[in-house]
């Protein structure tokens, strides 16, 4: 009885091994076929691309880079960018410009982060701190041209303000810029693609 069981198990084991070998041979044949097809259709490999920037000559670099602030061309902050060639500022620009710039930069550094976080909550779209900083820095890079634009609009025709009207102009332009910034932030957050693919 014992030798019969032994031979039965040996036969089962040999049958299992034969099936296993057959499976491995089939897989090997498939791999060899795929390898042969790959060799028949050689692919172009680009191993290295070198850019030699020392050969470029840049005389002037102008413009505004609006990364992430005009989603899908919604037009929220392109109003913020002004063509530098068309911007002409009359004489009192340095003092007015500097005062407005200080106010706007103070707003961006102190209050704007809170406004951005409120908009994130309103539209249920939380951002991380580096992304918030990136957005605010992008806006800050555009502020100077926008101040010049509003100064040009206000003083068009050679109007030279006195001290009292200068303060009014500063406050008016600051409020316009603040409104522009808040509208562009809201439009940006509102038009961000929804997380998780929901619309």
Secondary structure as UniProt FT lines:
FT   HELIX           2..40
FT   HELIX           53..55
FT   HELIX           71..73
FT   HELIX           78..80
FT   HELIX           84..86
FT   TURN            91..92
FT   HELIX           93..110
FT   HELIX           112..122
FT   TURN            123..124
FT   HELIX           129..155
FT   TURN            156..158
FT   HELIX           163..190
FT   HELIX           195..197
//
